[in-house]
């Protein structure tokens, strides 16, 4: 794989991260079973509030995605992990997971839509297990 670089996200990245998150919700969530407008508004607030915790992912100098990896009490959360479509299935997701797991010294958890089978397979390959079944999503964890 070619060189990956990581840089802090900026305020101007919030809209792109929001669009990626909304696309995932629209594709994988059971829209009729949630208060959609409230969820979307919450997502926008969460991203705007925590934009300084997001990281830009670059491959060969080109922006290819984002993620947020942060300490949440006595665990780490991998949150809003997105690659642009054209950069998927190239080993970038695996490299980001390796980086996060290397940096962690305690349990890492994440939320993933059950119907996002590619992501679920990736996390299982890295030793993540389902901690909790939340209807349309799993909370998966890897204990370190």
MOFENZI-V16041 format. One line per field, one symbol per residue. ss: DSSP state (H for helix, E for strand, L for the rest). psi: psi as a letter, one per 20 degrees, with the letter a starting at -180 (. if undefined). burial: I if it has 24 or more other ideal C-beta (glycine too) atoms within 12 Angstrom, else O. Layout:
BEGIN
ss=???
psi=???
burial=???
END
This chain:
BEGIN
ss=LLLEEEEELLHHHHHHHHHHHHHHHHHHLLHHHLLHHHHHHHHHHHHHHLHHHEEEEEELLEEEEEEEEEEELLEEEEEEEEELHHHLLLLHHHHHHHHHHHHLLLLEEEEEELLLHHHHHHHHHLLLEEEEELLLEEEEEELL
psi=qrpqqpqpqrhiigggggggggggghhiqnhijqnghgggggggggghhkhiiqpqpppkippiaqrpoqpndkrqpoqlopqqgijqkjiggghggggghhiqjrpprrppphimhggggghhhjjqqphqokeirqpqqop.
burial=OOOIOIOOIOOOIIOIIIOIIIOIIOOIIOOOOOOOOOOOOOIOOOIOOIIOIIIIIIIOOOIIIIIIIIOOOOOIIIIIIIIIOOIOOOOIIIIIIOOIIOOIOOIIIIIIIIOIOOIIOIIOOIOIOOOOOOOOIIIIIIOO
END
